[in-house]
Amino acid sequence: VFIHLMGNHAPYAARYNKDYCIYPTDNNVNSLNAYDNATLYSDNIISSLYKYFSKLDLADFIYFSDHGELPGTGRDKLDRRMFEIPVFAIFNMVLNTDRASRINNFVKNSNDIPFTNDCIYN
């Protein structure tokens, strides 16, 4: 199952439920507070997806972003940090011991190397 989330793409205030506004935004849809609210909401969605699929006892759960975000910079001012993305993987160790071992070794050997989505095909 592949799920594509809008995550924290601008405008940030459009990426979370208004009842989930934890930090005040002063109606600035792209403020840092709106970004933080969107991040918290995305974390909540990802957590809910994980809990749902865990109950189905599926083999793997892998999450990664398509790109990073630097609030306030816009897409016209690309920065290397925009390509460093969060990633995590949870494997059913019984079903995928070899794959989990290879991923763990990759992570252990690359602690100082930022993860980018092109590493998925490494």
Biopython code that builds the backbone (N, CA, C, O; Angstrom):
import numpy as np
from Bio.PDB.StructureBuilder import StructureBuilder

atoms = [
    (1, "VAL", "N", (0.860, -1.168, 0.000)),
    (1, "VAL", "CA", (0.000, 0.000, 0.000)),
    (1, "VAL", "C", (0.902, 1.224, 0.000)),
    (1, "VAL", "O", (1.778, 1.355, 0.854)),
    (2, "PHE", "N", (0.689, 2.113, -0.950)),
    (2, "PHE", "CA", (1.421, 3.373, -0.993)),
    (2, "PHE", "C", (0.439, 4.502, -0.718)),
    (2, "PHE", "O", (-0.642, 4.553, -1.306)),
    (3, "ILE", "N", (0.817, 5.402, 0.172)),
    (3, "ILE", "CA", (-0.033, 6.547, 0.496)),
    (3, "ILE", "C", (0.800, 7.806, 0.312)),
    (3, "ILE", "O", (1.885, 7.931, 0.881)),
    (4, "HIS", "N", (0.293, 8.731, -0.476)),
    (4, "HIS", "CA", (0.971, 10.001, -0.684)),
    (4, "HIS", "C", (0.255, 11.065, 0.129)),
    (4, "HIS", "O", (-0.925, 11.339, -0.091)),
    (5, "LEU", "N", (0.978, 11.665, 1.071)),
    (5, "LEU", "CA", (0.420, 12.714, 1.914)),
    (5, "LEU", "C", (0.902, 14.074, 1.429)),
    (5, "LEU", "O", (2.007, 14.188, 0.899)),
    (6, "MET", "N", (0.094, 15.091, 1.606)),
    (6, "MET", "CA", (0.527, 16.448, 1.265)),
    (6, "MET", "C", (1.521, 16.970, 2.297)),
    (6, "MET", "O", (2.323, 17.854, 1.994)),
    (7, "GLY", "N", (1.475, 16.439, 3.491)),
    (7, "GLY", "CA", (2.461, 16.797, 4.507)),
    (7, "GLY", "C", (2.555, 18.274, 4.766)),
    (7, "GLY", "O", (1.558, 18.915, 5.097)),
    (8, "ASN", "N", (3.743, 18.825, 4.619)),
    (8, "ASN", "CA", (3.992, 20.221, 4.971)),
    (8, "ASN", "C", (4.253, 21.107, 3.771)),
    (8, "ASN", "O", (4.998, 22.081, 3.875)),
    (9, "HIS", "N", (3.662, 20.794, 2.650)),
    (9, "HIS", "CA", (3.791, 21.694, 1.505)),
    (9, "HIS", "C", (3.048, 22.991, 1.795)),
    (9, "HIS", "O", (1.988, 22.976, 2.420)),
    (10, "ALA", "N", (3.598, 24.103, 1.345)),
    (10, "ALA", "CA", (2.932, 25.388, 1.517)),
    (10, "ALA", "C", (1.658, 25.413, 0.671)),
    (10, "ALA", "O", (1.620, 24.783, -0.386)),
    (11, "PRO", "N", (0.637, 26.107, 1.097)),
    (11, "PRO", "CA", (0.518, 26.870, 2.347)),
    (11, "PRO", "C", (0.320, 25.936, 3.542)),
    (11, "PRO", "O", (-0.535, 25.050, 3.527)),
    (12, "TYR", "N", (1.123, 26.157, 4.561)),
    (12, "TYR", "CA", (1.157, 25.258, 5.707)),
    (12, "TYR", "C", (-0.178, 25.188, 6.444)),
    (12, "TYR", "O", (-0.579, 24.117, 6.900)),
    (13, "ALA", "N", (-0.861, 26.310, 6.562)),
    (13, "ALA", "CA", (-2.127, 26.335, 7.306)),
    (13, "ALA", "C", (-3.202, 25.479, 6.642)),
    (13, "ALA", "O", (-4.191, 25.126, 7.284)),
    (14, "ALA", "N", (-3.022, 25.142, 5.370)),
    (14, "ALA", "CA", (-3.992, 24.292, 4.668)),
    (14, "ALA", "C", (-3.700, 22.817, 4.898)),
    (14, "ALA", "O", (-4.426, 21.970, 4.378)),
    (15, "ARG", "N", (-2.668, 22.480, 5.655)),
    (15, "ARG", "CA", (-2.235, 21.095, 5.820)),
    (15, "ARG", "C", (-2.602, 20.479, 7.162)),
    (15, "ARG", "O", (-2.130, 19.393, 7.497)),
    (16, "TYR", "N", (-3.434, 21.159, 7.924)),
    (16, "TYR", "CA", (-3.880, 20.579, 9.188)),
    (16, "TYR", "C", (-5.295, 21.050, 9.501)),
    (16, "TYR", "O", (-5.747, 22.103, 9.051)),
    (17, "ASN", "N", (-5.969, 20.228, 10.288)),
    (17, "ASN", "CA", (-7.322, 20.525, 10.724)),
    (17, "ASN", "C", (-7.278, 21.750, 11.641)),
    (17, "ASN", "O", (-6.416, 21.840, 12.515)),
    (18, "LYS", "N", (-8.191, 22.678, 11.447)),
    (18, "LYS", "CA", (-8.188, 23.920, 12.245)),
    (18, "LYS", "C", (-8.340, 23.644, 13.743)),
    (18, "LYS", "O", (-7.885, 24.435, 14.570)),
    (19, "ASP", "N", (-8.976, 22.525, 14.089)),
    (19, "ASP", "CA", (-9.079, 22.155, 15.503)),
    (19, "ASP", "C", (-7.728, 21.708, 16.052)),
    (19, "ASP", "O", (-7.576, 21.534, 17.261)),
    (20, "TYR", "N", (-6.757, 21.524, 15.179)),
    (20, "TYR", "CA", (-5.443, 21.050, 15.558)),
    (20, "TYR", "C", (-4.426, 22.185, 15.610)),
    (20, "TYR", "O", (-3.221, 21.935, 15.619)),
    (21, "CYS", "N", (-4.890, 23.406, 15.643)),
    (21, "CYS", "CA", (-4.003, 24.581, 15.677)),
    (21, "CYS", "C", (-3.456, 24.730, 17.101)),
    (21, "CYS", "O", (-4.113, 25.300, 17.972)),
    (22, "ILE", "N", (-2.261, 24.217, 17.322)),
    (22, "ILE", "CA", (-1.629, 24.243, 18.641)),
    (22, "ILE", "C", (-0.907, 25.577, 18.866)),
    (22, "ILE", "O", (-0.989, 26.170, 19.942)),
    (23, "TYR", "N", (-0.200, 26.033, 17.830)),
    (23, "TYR", "CA", (0.564, 27.277, 17.921)),
    (23, "TYR", "C", (-0.170, 28.378, 17.156)),
    (23, "TYR", "O", (-0.615, 28.150, 16.031)),
    (24, "PRO", "N", (-0.303, 29.570, 17.749)),
    (24, "PRO", "CA", (-1.044, 30.655, 17.075)),
    (24, "PRO", "C", (-0.335, 31.120, 15.802)),
    (24, "PRO", "O", (0.887, 31.263, 15.781)),
    (25, "THR", "N", (-1.107, 31.351, 14.749)),
    (25, "THR", "CA", (-0.522, 31.707, 13.457)),
    (25, "THR", "C", (-0.785, 33.150, 13.042)),
    (25, "THR", "O", (-0.199, 33.612, 12.063)),
    (26, "ASP", "N", (-1.640, 33.873, 13.747)),
    (26, "ASP", "CA", (-1.986, 35.251, 13.375)),
    (26, "ASP", "C", (-2.419, 35.342, 11.920)),
    (26, "ASP", "O", (-2.124, 36.326, 11.243)),
    (27, "ASN", "N", (-3.123, 34.313, 11.433)),
    (27, "ASN", "CA", (-3.640, 34.233, 10.060)),
    (27, "ASN", "C", (-2.554, 34.237, 8.992)),
    (27, "ASN", "O", (-2.855, 34.456, 7.819)),
    (28, "ASN", "N", (-1.305, 34.003, 9.366)),
    (28, "ASN", "CA", (-0.222, 33.883, 8.392)),
    (28, "ASN", "C", (-0.125, 32.411, 7.996)),
    (28, "ASN", "O", (0.353, 31.586, 8.774)),
    (29, "VAL", "N", (-0.581, 32.084, 6.777)),
    (29, "VAL", "CA", (-0.682, 30.683, 6.349)),
    (29, "VAL", "C", (0.672, 30.012, 6.175)),
    (29, "VAL", "O", (0.747, 28.784, 6.126)),
    (30, "ASN", "N", (1.744, 30.796, 6.081)),
    (30, "ASN", "CA", (3.078, 30.223, 5.895)),
    (30, "ASN", "C", (4.034, 30.559, 7.037)),
    (30, "ASN", "O", (5.251, 30.514, 6.860)),
    (31, "SER", "N", (3.493, 30.893, 8.197)),
    (31, "SER", "CA", (4.352, 31.216, 9.337)),
    (31, "SER", "C", (5.035, 29.965, 9.862)),
    (31, "SER", "O", (4.628, 28.846, 9.551)),
    (32, "LEU", "N", (6.064, 30.161, 10.651)),
    (32, "LEU", "CA", (6.747, 29.032, 11.281)),
    (32, "LEU", "C", (5.784, 28.275, 12.189)),
    (32, "LEU", "O", (5.853, 27.048, 12.267)),
    (33, "ASN", "N", (4.884, 28.985, 12.878)),
    (33, "ASN", "CA", (3.901, 28.316, 13.728)),
    (33, "ASN", "C", (2.948, 27.450, 12.900)),
    (33, "ASN", "O", (2.589, 26.350, 13.319)),
    (34, "ALA", "N", (2.539, 27.939, 11.729)),
    (34, "ALA", "CA", (1.677, 27.138, 10.850)),
    (34, "ALA", "C", (2.434, 25.894, 10.381)),
    (34, "ALA", "O", (1.858, 24.811, 10.291)),
    (35, "TYR", "N", (3.716, 26.051, 10.084)),
    (35, "TYR", "CA", (4.553, 24.905, 9.701)),
    (35, "TYR", "C", (4.634, 23.893, 10.839)),
    (35, "TYR", "O", (4.502, 22.690, 10.612)),
    (36, "ASP", "N", (4.849, 24.375, 12.059)),
    (36, "ASP", "CA", (4.918, 23.485, 13.222)),
    (36, "ASP", "C", (3.592, 22.763, 13.442)),
    (36, "ASP", "O", (3.583, 21.574, 13.762)),
    (37, "ASN", "N", (2.469, 23.469, 13.275)),
    (37, "ASN", "CA", (1.160, 22.834, 13.392)),
    (37, "ASN", "C", (0.997, 21.738, 12.339)),
    (37, "ASN", "O", (0.506, 20.650, 12.638)),
    (38, "ALA", "N", (1.411, 22.031, 11.113)),
    (38, "ALA", "CA", (1.313, 21.046, 10.027)),
    (38, "ALA", "C", (2.195, 19.833, 10.319)),
    (38, "ALA", "O", (1.815, 18.700, 10.022)),
    (39, "THR", "N", (3.366, 20.070, 10.896)),
    (39, "THR", "CA", (4.267, 18.964, 11.243)),
    (39, "THR", "C", (3.649, 18.078, 12.313)),
    (39, "THR", "O", (3.680, 16.853, 12.200)),
    (40, "LEU", "N", (3.090, 18.686, 13.342)),
    (40, "LEU", "CA", (2.441, 17.906, 14.397)),
    (40, "LEU", "C", (1.257, 17.111, 13.843)),
    (40, "LEU", "O", (1.042, 15.958, 14.217)),
    (41, "TYR", "N", (0.506, 17.730, 12.961)),
    (41, "TYR", "CA", (-0.642, 17.043, 12.367)),
    (41, "TYR", "C", (-0.177, 15.876, 11.490)),
    (41, "TYR", "O", (-0.760, 14.793, 11.529)),
    (42, "SER", "N", (0.874, 16.104, 10.701)),
    (42, "SER", "CA", (1.430, 15.018, 9.873)),
    (42, "SER", "C", (1.913, 13.876, 10.743)),
    (42, "SER", "O", (1.685, 12.710, 10.422)),
    (43, "ASP", "N", (2.584, 14.200, 11.851)),
    (43, "ASP", "CA", (3.032, 13.159, 12.778)),
    (43, "ASP", "C", (1.848, 12.351, 13.302)),
    (43, "ASP", "O", (1.934, 11.131, 13.448)),
    (44, "ASN", "N", (0.747, 13.037, 13.582)),
    (44, "ASN", "CA", (-0.459, 12.366, 14.063)),
    (44, "ASN", "C", (-1.027, 11.432, 12.989)),
    (44, "ASN", "O", (-1.429, 10.309, 13.297)),
    (45, "ILE", "N", (-1.062, 11.879, 11.752)),
    (45, "ILE", "CA", (-1.567, 11.059, 10.648)),
    (45, "ILE", "C", (-0.677, 9.828, 10.461)),
    (45, "ILE", "O", (-1.181, 8.713, 10.323)),
    (46, "ILE", "N", (0.634, 10.025, 10.455)),
    (46, "ILE", "CA", (1.572, 8.909, 10.281)),
    (46, "ILE", "C", (1.422, 7.908, 11.421)),
    (46, "ILE", "O", (1.443, 6.699, 11.192)),
    (47, "SER", "N", (1.272, 8.401, 12.638)),
    (47, "SER", "CA", (1.069, 7.525, 13.787)),
    (47, "SER", "C", (-0.225, 6.720, 13.631)),
    (47, "SER", "O", (-0.253, 5.524, 13.920)),
    (48, "SER", "N", (-1.283, 7.370, 13.179)),
    (48, "SER", "CA", (-2.560, 6.677, 12.974)),
    (48, "SER", "C", (-2.435, 5.610, 11.895)),
    (48, "SER", "O", (-2.972, 4.512, 12.042)),
    (49, "LEU", "N", (-1.730, 5.927, 10.812)),
    (49, "LEU", "CA", (-1.523, 4.940, 9.750)),
    (49, "LEU", "C", (-0.734, 3.741, 10.264)),
    (49, "LEU", "O", (-1.067, 2.593, 9.969)),
    (50, "TYR", "N", (0.305, 4.015, 11.026)),
    (50, "TYR", "CA", (1.108, 2.927, 11.578)),
    (50, "TYR", "C", (0.256, 2.028, 12.471)),
    (50, "TYR", "O", (0.307, 0.803, 12.357)),
    (51, "LYS", "N", (-0.520, 2.636, 13.352)),
    (51, "LYS", "CA", (-1.368, 1.844, 14.253)),
    (51, "LYS", "C", (-2.374, 1.010, 13.465)),
    (51, "LYS", "O", (-2.609, -0.153, 13.790)),
    (52, "TYR", "N", (-2.962, 1.597, 12.439)),
    (52, "TYR", "CA", (-3.939, 0.875, 11.627)),
    (52, "TYR", "C", (-3.303, -0.326, 10.929)),
    (52, "TYR", "O", (-3.823, -1.439, 10.996)),
    (53, "PHE", "N", (-2.176, -0.093, 10.260)),
    (53, "PHE", "CA", (-1.543, -1.180, 9.511)),
    (53, "PHE", "C", (-0.879, -2.202, 10.430)),
    (53, "PHE", "O", (-0.724, -3.361, 10.044)),
    (54, "SER", "N", (-0.484, -1.797, 11.633)),
    (54, "SER", "CA", (0.083, -2.749, 12.594)),
    (54, "SER", "C", (-0.941, -3.813, 12.966)),
    (54, "SER", "O", (-0.608, -4.986, 13.138)),
    (55, "LYS", "N", (-2.178, -3.387, 13.086)),
    (55, "LYS", "CA", (-3.239, -4.331, 13.445)),
    (55, "LYS", "C", (-3.449, -5.373, 12.350)),
    (55, "LYS", "O", (-3.932, -6.472, 12.624)),
    (56, "LEU", "N", (-3.092, -5.038, 11.121)),
    (56, "LEU", "CA", (-3.248, -5.972, 10.009)),
    (56, "LEU", "C", (-2.061, -6.919, 9.891)),
    (56, "LEU", "O", (-2.065, -7.834, 9.067)),
    (57, "ASP", "N", (-1.043, -6.692, 10.724)),
    (57, "ASP", "CA", (0.156, -7.528, 10.741)),
    (57, "ASP", "C", (0.825, -7.587, 9.361)),
    (57, "ASP", "O", (1.217, -8.654, 8.888)),
    (58, "LEU", "N", (0.942, -6.419, 8.734)),
    (58, "LEU", "CA", (1.644, -6.354, 7.453)),
    (58, "LEU", "C", (3.143, -6.439, 7.688)),
    (58, "LEU", "O", (3.615, -6.221, 8.803)),
    (59, "ALA", "N", (3.873, -6.747, 6.662)),
    (59, "ALA", "CA", (5.296, -7.020, 6.802)),
    (59, "ALA", "C", (6.121, -5.789, 7.162)),
    (59, "ALA", "O", (6.931, -5.852, 8.087)),
    (60, "ASP", "N", (5.940, -4.678, 6.461)),
    (60, "ASP", "CA", (6.832, -3.530, 6.612)),
    (60, "ASP", "C", (6.047, -2.223, 6.671)),
    (60, "ASP", "O", (4.931, -2.121, 6.162)),
    (61, "PHE", "N", (6.662, -1.229, 7.306)),
    (61, "PHE", "CA", (6.125, 0.127, 7.298)),
    (61, "PHE", "C", (7.315, 1.044, 7.050)),
    (61, "PHE", "O", (8.242, 1.092, 7.860)),
    (62, "ILE", "N", (7.297, 1.760, 5.953)),
    (62, "ILE", "CA", (8.398, 2.656, 5.593)),
    (62, "ILE", "C", (7.822, 4.036, 5.330)),
    (62, "ILE", "O", (6.842, 4.179, 4.599)),
    (63, "TYR", "N", (8.435, 5.057, 5.932)),
    (63, "TYR", "CA", (7.986, 6.429, 5.714)),
    (63, "TYR", "C", (9.174, 7.262, 5.265)),
    (63, "TYR", "O", (10.262, 7.165, 5.833)),
    (64, "PHE", "N", (8.961, 8.078, 4.244)),
    (64, "PHE", "CA", (9.954, 9.083, 3.869)),
    (64, "PHE", "C", (9.239, 10.231, 3.162)),
    (64, "PHE", "O", (8.187, 10.047, 2.549)),
    (65, "SER", "N", (9.825, 11.396, 3.260)),
    (65, "SER", "CA", (9.299, 12.578, 2.583)),
    (65, "SER", "C", (9.873, 12.661, 1.179)),
    (65, "SER", "O", (10.924, 12.088, 0.890)),
    (66, "ASP", "N", (9.173, 13.380, 0.308)),
    (66, "ASP", "CA", (9.718, 13.566, -1.036)),
    (66, "ASP", "C", (10.788, 14.654, -1.043)),
    (66, "ASP", "O", (11.672, 14.646, -1.900)),
    (67, "HIS", "N", (10.717, 15.580, -0.106)),
    (67, "HIS", "CA", (11.749, 16.617, 0.046)),
    (67, "HIS", "C", (11.579, 17.273, 1.402)),
    (67, "HIS", "O", (10.544, 17.121, 2.052)),
    (68, "GLY", "N", (12.596, 18.000, 1.823)),
    (68, "GLY", "CA", (12.529, 18.748, 3.058)),
    (68, "GLY", "C", (11.931, 20.116, 2.803)),
    (68, "GLY", "O", (11.571, 20.447, 1.673)),
    (69, "GLU", "N", (11.830, 20.897, 3.841)),
    (69, "GLU", "CA", (11.222, 22.218, 3.724)),
    (69, "GLU", "C", (11.996, 23.179, 4.615)),
    (69, "GLU", "O", (12.373, 22.826, 5.732)),
    (70, "LEU", "N", (12.231, 24.374, 4.134)),
    (70, "LEU", "CA", (12.807, 25.451, 4.940)),
    (70, "LEU", "C", (11.802, 26.591, 4.939)),
    (70, "LEU", "O", (11.801, 27.418, 4.027)),
    (71, "PRO", "N", (10.944, 26.642, 5.958)),
    (71, "PRO", "CA", (9.898, 27.665, 5.977)),
    (71, "PRO", "C", (10.464, 29.062, 5.765)),
    (71, "PRO", "O", (11.476, 29.444, 6.354)),
    (72, "GLY", "N", (9.784, 29.809, 4.911)),
    (72, "GLY", "CA", (10.190, 31.179, 4.647)),
    (72, "GLY", "C", (11.132, 31.338, 3.474)),
    (72, "GLY", "O", (11.387, 32.467, 3.057)),
    (73, "THR", "N", (11.662, 30.254, 2.921)),
    (73, "THR", "CA", (12.615, 30.394, 1.822)),
    (73, "THR", "C", (11.954, 30.297, 0.457)),
    (73, "THR", "O", (12.440, 30.893, -0.505)),
    (74, "GLY", "N", (10.867, 29.565, 0.355)),
    (74, "GLY", "CA", (10.198, 29.413, -0.938)),
    (74, "GLY", "C", (10.953, 28.469, -1.851)),
    (74, "GLY", "O", (12.103, 28.118, -1.589)),
    (75, "ARG", "N", (10.305, 28.067, -2.911)),
    (75, "ARG", "CA", (10.896, 27.102, -3.839)),
    (75, "ARG", "C", (11.912, 27.737, -4.783)),
    (75, "ARG", "O", (12.673, 27.025, -5.437)),
    (76, "ASP", "N", (11.934, 29.048, -4.860)),
    (76, "ASP", "CA", (12.879, 29.717, -5.757)),
    (76, "ASP", "C", (14.288, 29.767, -5.187)),
    (76, "ASP", "O", (15.239, 30.052, -5.915)),
    (77, "LYS", "N", (14.432, 29.497, -3.908)),
    (77, "LYS", "CA", (15.737, 29.553, -3.248)),
    (77, "LYS", "C", (16.074, 28.171, -2.709)),
    (77, "LYS", "O", (16.023, 27.938, -1.501)),
    (78, "LEU", "N", (16.416, 27.263, -3.600)),
    (78, "LEU", "CA", (16.733, 25.899, -3.177)),
    (78, "LEU", "C", (17.972, 25.870, -2.296)),
    (78, "LEU", "O", (18.917, 26.636, -2.483)),
    (79, "ASP", "N", (17.936, 24.979, -1.347)),
    (79, "ASP", "CA", (19.019, 24.801, -0.407)),
    (79, "ASP", "C", (19.231, 23.300, -0.237)),
    (79, "ASP", "O", (18.269, 22.533, -0.257)),
    (80, "ARG", "N", (20.460, 22.883, -0.073)),
    (80, "ARG", "CA", (20.762, 21.454, 0.073)),
    (80, "ARG", "C", (19.922, 20.812, 1.170)),
    (80, "ARG", "O", (19.515, 19.657, 1.044)),
    (81, "ARG", "N", (19.661, 21.550, 2.241)),
    (81, "ARG", "CA", (18.889, 21.000, 3.356)),
    (81, "ARG", "C", (17.473, 20.609, 2.941)),
    (81, "ARG", "O", (16.833, 19.802, 3.615)),
    (82, "MET", "N", (16.980, 21.171, 1.843)),
    (82, "MET", "CA", (15.644, 20.807, 1.364)),
    (82, "MET", "C", (15.606, 19.389, 0.807)),
    (82, "MET", "O", (14.529, 18.824, 0.614)),
    (83, "PHE", "N", (16.773, 18.814, 0.549)),
    (83, "PHE", "CA", (16.834, 17.459, 0.006)),
    (83, "PHE", "C", (17.145, 16.416, 1.068)),
    (83, "PHE", "O", (17.147, 15.218, 0.784)),
    (84, "GLU", "N", (17.408, 16.869, 2.298)),
    (84, "GLU", "CA", (17.624, 15.963, 3.415)),
    (84, "GLU", "C", (16.262, 15.702, 4.039)),
    (84, "GLU", "O", (15.573, 16.634, 4.452)),
    (85, "ILE", "N", (15.875, 14.428, 4.107)),
    (85, "ILE", "CA", (14.504, 14.109, 4.490)),
    (85, "ILE", "C", (14.454, 13.138, 5.660)),
    (85, "ILE", "O", (15.391, 12.376, 5.895)),
    (86, "PRO", "N", (13.325, 13.181, 6.400)),
    (86, "PRO", "CA", (13.153, 12.176, 7.446)),
    (86, "PRO", "C", (12.800, 10.836, 6.813)),
    (86, "PRO", "O", (12.113, 10.780, 5.793)),
    (87, "VAL", "N", (13.271, 9.780, 7.419)),
    (87, "VAL", "CA", (12.944, 8.439, 6.965)),
    (87, "VAL", "C", (12.962, 7.507, 8.166)),
    (87, "VAL", "O", (13.813, 7.635, 9.046)),
    (88, "PHE", "N", (12.027, 6.575, 8.200)),
    (88, "PHE", "CA", (12.120, 5.492, 9.159)),
    (88, "PHE", "C", (11.469, 4.261, 8.561)),
    (88, "PHE", "O", (10.592, 4.353, 7.702)),
    (89, "ALA", "N", (11.913, 3.116, 9.029)),
    (89, "ALA", "CA", (11.385, 1.855, 8.536)),
    (89, "ALA", "C", (11.209, 0.908, 9.713)),
    (89, "ALA", "O", (12.070, 0.809, 10.587)),
    (90, "ILE", "N", (10.091, 0.223, 9.716)),
    (90, "ILE", "CA", (9.806, -0.791, 10.722)),
    (90, "ILE", "C", (9.519, -2.074, 9.959)),
    (90, "ILE", "O", (8.615, -2.120, 9.125)),
    (91, "PHE", "N", (10.285, -3.106, 10.247)),
    (91, "PHE", "CA", (10.145, -4.369, 9.536)),
    (91, "PHE", "C", (9.611, -5.452, 10.457)),
    (91, "PHE", "O", (9.937, -5.493, 11.643)),
    (92, "ASN", "N", (8.808, -6.305, 9.910)),
    (92, "ASN", "CA", (8.389, -7.508, 10.600)),
    (92, "ASN", "C", (9.611, -8.425, 10.600)),
    (92, "ASN", "O", (9.932, -9.033, 9.579)),
    (93, "MET", "N", (10.281, -8.523, 11.723)),
    (93, "MET", "CA", (11.563, -9.233, 11.789)),
    (93, "MET", "C", (11.428, -10.711, 11.446)),
    (93, "MET", "O", (12.373, -11.319, 10.942)),
    (94, "VAL", "N", (10.280, -11.285, 11.709)),
    (94, "VAL", "CA", (10.095, -12.704, 11.403)),
    (94, "VAL", "C", (10.080, -12.919, 9.896)),
    (94, "VAL", "O", (10.656, -13.884, 9.393)),
    (95, "LEU", "N", (9.415, -12.009, 9.174)),
    (95, "LEU", "CA", (9.273, -12.174, 7.735)),
    (95, "LEU", "C", (10.456, -11.625, 6.942)),
    (95, "LEU", "O", (10.739, -12.104, 5.844)),
    (96, "ASN", "N", (11.152, -10.622, 7.488)),
    (96, "ASN", "CA", (12.148, -9.902, 6.701)),
    (96, "ASN", "C", (13.474, -9.716, 7.419)),
    (96, "ASN", "O", (14.029, -8.617, 7.392)),
    (97, "THR", "N", (13.987, -10.728, 8.046)),
    (97, "THR", "CA", (15.219, -10.609, 8.805)),
    (97, "THR", "C", (16.382, -10.135, 7.944)),
    (97, "THR", "O", (17.130, -9.250, 8.361)),
    (98, "ASP", "N", (16.552, -10.701, 6.755)),
    (98, "ASP", "CA", (17.673, -10.321, 5.896)),
    (98, "ASP", "C", (17.576, -8.865, 5.461)),
    (98, "ASP", "O", (18.570, -8.141, 5.509)),
    (99, "ARG", "N", (16.396, -8.427, 5.038)),
    (99, "ARG", "CA", (16.231, -7.042, 4.578)),
    (99, "ARG", "C", (16.445, -6.067, 5.734)),
    (99, "ARG", "O", (17.120, -5.051, 5.567)),
    (100, "ALA", "N", (15.878, -6.365, 6.899)),
    (100, "ALA", "CA", (16.046, -5.495, 8.056)),
    (100, "ALA", "C", (17.511, -5.391, 8.442)),
    (100, "ALA", "O", (17.977, -4.311, 8.805)),
    (101, "SER", "N", (18.245, -6.494, 8.369)),
    (101, "SER", "CA", (19.670, -6.504, 8.690)),
    (101, "SER", "C", (20.451, -5.616, 7.727)),
    (101, "SER", "O", (21.331, -4.866, 8.151)),
    (102, "ARG", "N", (20.137, -5.693, 6.438)),
    (102, "ARG", "CA", (20.830, -4.854, 5.441)),
    (102, "ARG", "C", (20.542, -3.378, 5.675)),
    (102, "ARG", "O", (21.451, -2.551, 5.598)),
    (103, "ILE", "N", (19.292, -3.038, 5.960)),
    (103, "ILE", "CA", (18.938, -1.636, 6.220)),
    (103, "ILE", "C", (19.629, -1.141, 7.479)),
    (103, "ILE", "O", (20.175, -0.037, 7.490)),
    (104, "ASN", "N", (19.615, -1.945, 8.546)),
    (104, "ASN", "CA", (20.273, -1.548, 9.795)),
    (104, "ASN", "C", (21.758, -1.309, 9.583)),
    (104, "ASN", "O", (22.307, -0.350, 10.126)),
    (105, "ASN", "N", (22.420, -2.158, 8.808)),
    (105, "ASN", "CA", (23.838, -1.965, 8.522)),
    (105, "ASN", "C", (24.067, -0.686, 7.734)),
    (105, "ASN", "O", (25.034, 0.032, 7.991)),
    (106, "PHE", "N", (23.189, -0.388, 6.773)),
    (106, "PHE", "CA", (23.317, 0.852, 6.001)),
    (106, "PHE", "C", (23.213, 2.063, 6.919)),
    (106, "PHE", "O", (24.007, 2.998, 6.817)),
    (107, "VAL", "N", (22.226, 2.039, 7.821)),
    (107, "VAL", "CA", (22.021, 3.160, 8.742)),
    (107, "VAL", "C", (23.200, 3.307, 9.687)),
    (107, "VAL", "O", (23.671, 4.422, 9.909)),
    (108, "LYS", "N", (23.690, 2.204, 10.251)),
    (108, "LYS", "CA", (24.818, 2.260, 11.177)),
    (108, "LYS", "C", (26.070, 2.809, 10.504)),
    (108, "LYS", "O", (26.855, 3.517, 11.137)),
    (109, "ASN", "N", (26.261, 2.491, 9.240)),
    (109, "ASN", "CA", (27.464, 2.923, 8.523)),
    (109, "ASN", "C", (27.347, 4.302, 7.901)),
    (109, "ASN", "O", (28.307, 4.791, 7.305)),
    (110, "SER", "N", (26.201, 4.935, 8.026)),
    (110, "SER", "CA", (26.026, 6.234, 7.379)),
    (110, "SER", "C", (25.423, 7.269, 8.325)),
    (110, "SER", "O", (24.651, 8.125, 7.892)),
    (111, "ASN", "N", (25.764, 7.202, 9.605)),
    (111, "ASN", "CA", (25.181, 8.106, 10.595)),
    (111, "ASN", "C", (25.433, 9.575, 10.297)),
    (111, "ASN", "O", (24.602, 10.418, 10.633)),
    (112, "ASP", "N", (26.542, 9.895, 9.686)),
    (112, "ASP", "CA", (26.859, 11.287, 9.413)),
    (112, "ASP", "C", (26.426, 11.731, 8.014)),
    (112, "ASP", "O", (26.680, 12.867, 7.613)),
    (113, "ILE", "N", (25.782, 10.843, 7.283)),
    (113, "ILE", "CA", (25.346, 11.168, 5.927)),
    (113, "ILE", "C", (23.848, 11.440, 5.959)),
    (113, "ILE", "O", (23.078, 10.550, 6.321)),
    (114, "PRO", "N", (23.411, 12.646, 5.590)),
    (114, "PRO", "CA", (21.974, 12.927, 5.574)),
    (114, "PRO", "C", (21.260, 12.011, 4.589)),
    (114, "PRO", "O", (21.805, 11.676, 3.537)),
    (115, "PHE", "N", (20.054, 11.610, 4.929)),
    (115, "PHE", "CA", (19.273, 10.746, 4.058)),
    (115, "PHE", "C", (18.550, 11.603, 3.026)),
    (115, "PHE", "O", (17.913, 12.596, 3.377)),
    (116, "THR", "N", (18.644, 11.228, 1.778)),
    (116, "THR", "CA", (17.886, 11.870, 0.701)),
    (116, "THR", "C", (17.119, 10.775, -0.020)),
    (116, "THR", "O", (17.494, 9.604, 0.044)),
    (117, "ASN", "N", (16.043, 11.153, -0.708)),
    (117, "ASN", "CA", (15.208, 10.102, -1.299)),
    (117, "ASN", "C", (15.928, 9.313, -2.392)),
    (117, "ASN", "O", (15.469, 8.226, -2.744)),
    (118, "ASP", "N", (17.022, 9.807, -2.935)),
    (118, "ASP", "CA", (17.767, 8.997, -3.908)),
    (118, "ASP", "C", (18.521, 7.854, -3.211)),
    (118, "ASP", "O", (18.965, 6.926, -3.887)),
    (119, "CYS", "N", (18.679, 7.897, -1.868)),
    (119, "CYS", "CA", (19.298, 6.792, -1.132)),
    (119, "CYS", "C", (18.419, 5.551, -1.121)),
    (119, "CYS", "O", (18.905, 4.449, -0.869)),
    (120, "ILE", "N", (17.143, 5.719, -1.388)),
    (120, "ILE", "CA", (16.235, 4.584, -1.397)),
    (120, "ILE", "C", (16.672, 3.585, -2.462)),
    (120, "ILE", "O", (16.453, 2.382, -2.318)),
    (121, "TYR", "N", (17.280, 4.076, -3.516)),
    (121, "TYR", "CA", (17.687, 3.214, -4.625)),
    (121, "TYR", "C", (19.169, 2.868, -4.558)),
    (121, "TYR", "O", (19.716, 2.319, -5.514)),
    (122, "ASN", "N", (19.832, 3.181, -3.433)),
    (122, "ASN", "CA", (21.249, 2.932, -3.281)),
    (122, "ASN", "C", (21.532, 1.431, -3.290)),
    (122, "ASN", "O", (22.687, 1.019, -3.172)),
]
sb = StructureBuilder()
sb.init_structure("model")
sb.init_model(0)
sb.init_chain("A")
sb.init_seg("    ")
for serial, (resi, resn, name, xyz) in enumerate(atoms, 1):
    if name == "N":
        sb.init_residue(resn, " ", resi, " ")
    sb.init_atom(name, np.array(xyz, "f"), 0.0, 1.0, " ", f" {name:<3s}", serial, name[0])
structure = sb.get_structure()
